[in-house]
Amino acid sequence: MALMRLRHSARGLVVDDQSRLLLYRYIAPGGGLTVWCPPGGGLEGDETPPEALARELDEEIGLRDYGAATHVWHEEIHDPTILPGWDGAINDYFLVPVAAAFEPCGSLGREALAAELVEHFEWWSVDRLLSHNGREVFGPRDLPDRFVRLVKDGPSSAPDRFVRSP
């Protein structure tokens, strides 16, 4: 059996003092799908997920000094239709508390982010996450429910694991 080629990424659940979650709006190539995702991205070279997280948070939102991030979710997606050239993805999510909301301004700059199809960032309250019923989806799709559990119960002693196949 051939090994699956899974793109590995690290994502930050950046949460302010009012339990609002920072998400960015990503428009898939071709404009068919719009997804709200936590900041982060693919591991480069021999980076570990925490190293990739630090780089991505700096590049995308300008967050550099955030203390310890807690690894809360490990997600595997086995679906070759989600990322061209890959059989799926591994996403490691880290809880990154911040003292207050801020205006994201990453070291990459807006033009570079736009080239990566990142449209803009917004802070989402729990109520807004749960009441969202638009055509746009979340990455992960069950983000509102997962996030509510995380806010209510706090992180588990080990990352929660999720596997999704088509």
RAHU-V381413 format. One record per residue. N is the residue number from 1. RES is the residue in one letter. PHI is phi as a letter, one per 30 degrees, with the letter a starting at -180 (none if undefined). PSI is psi as a letter, one per 20 degrees, with the letter a starting at -180 (* if undefined). Layout:
# RAHU-V381413
N,RES,PHI,PSI  N,RES,PHI,PSI
This chain:
# RAHU-V381413
1,M,none,p  2,A,d,q  3,L,d,q  4,M,d,p  5,R,c,o  6,L,c,p  7,R,d,p  8,H,c,p  9,S,b,r  10,A,b,p  11,R,b,q  12,G,c,p  13,L,d,n  14,V,d,o  15,V,b,p  16,D,d,a  17,D,d,i  18,Q,c,j  19,S,i,k  20,R,c,q  21,L,c,p  22,L,d,p  23,L,b,q  24,Y,c,q  25,R,c,o  26,Y,c,p  27,I,c,o  28,A,d,q  29,P,e,p  30,G,j,i  31,G,i,j  32,G,d,h  33,L,b,p  34,T,c,p  35,V,b,p  36,W,c,p  37,C,b,q  38,P,d,q  39,P,d,q  40,G,k,a  41,G,l,a  42,G,d,q  43,L,d,q  44,E,c,p  45,G,h,c  46,D,c,k  47,E,d,q  48,T,d,r  49,P,e,g  50,P,d,h  51,E,d,g  52,A,d,g  53,L,e,g  54,A,e,g  55,R,d,g  56,E,d,g  57,L,d,h  58,D,d,g  59,E,d,g  60,E,d,h  61,I,b,i  62,G,i,j  63,L,c,o  64,R,c,g  65,D,c,n  66,Y,b,j  67,G,i,b  68,A,d,p  69,A,c,p  70,T,c,p  71,H,d,o  72,V,c,h  73,W,b,q  74,H,b,o  75,E,b,p  76,E,c,p  77,I,c,o  78,H,c,n  79,D,a,o  80,P,d,i  81,T,d,i  82,I,d,h  83,L,b,o  84,P,e,p  85,G,i,i  86,W,b,q  87,D,c,i  88,G,l,b  89,A,b,q  90,I,c,p  91,N,b,p  92,D,c,p  93,Y,c,p  94,F,b,p  95,L,d,p  96,V,b,n  97,P,d,q  98,V,b,q  99,A,d,h  100,A,a,q  101,A,d,q  102,F,b,r  103,E,d,o  104,P,d,p  105,C,b,n  106,G,d,r  107,S,d,i  108,L,d,h  109,G,i,q  110,R,d,h  111,E,d,g  112,A,d,h  113,L,d,g  114,A,d,h  115,A,d,h  116,E,c,j  117,L,i,k  118,V,d,o  119,E,d,g  120,H,a,r  121,F,c,q  122,E,b,q  123,W,c,p  124,W,c,p  125,S,d,r  126,V,e,g  127,D,d,g  128,R,d,g  129,L,e,g  130,L,d,h  131,S,c,i  132,H,d,p  133,N,b,k  134,G,d,a  135,R,d,h  136,E,d,q  137,V,c,r  138,F,c,q  139,G,b,o  140,P,d,q  141,R,e,h  142,D,c,k  143,L,e,g  144,P,e,g  145,D,d,g  146,R,d,g  147,F,d,g  148,V,e,g  149,R,d,h  150,L,d,g  151,V,d,g  152,K,d,g  153,D,c,i  154,G,i,r  155,P,d,q  156,S,d,r  157,S,d,h  158,A,b,q  159,P,e,p  160,D,d,p  161,R,c,p  162,F,b,p  163,V,b,p  164,R,b,p  165,S,b,q  166,P,d,*
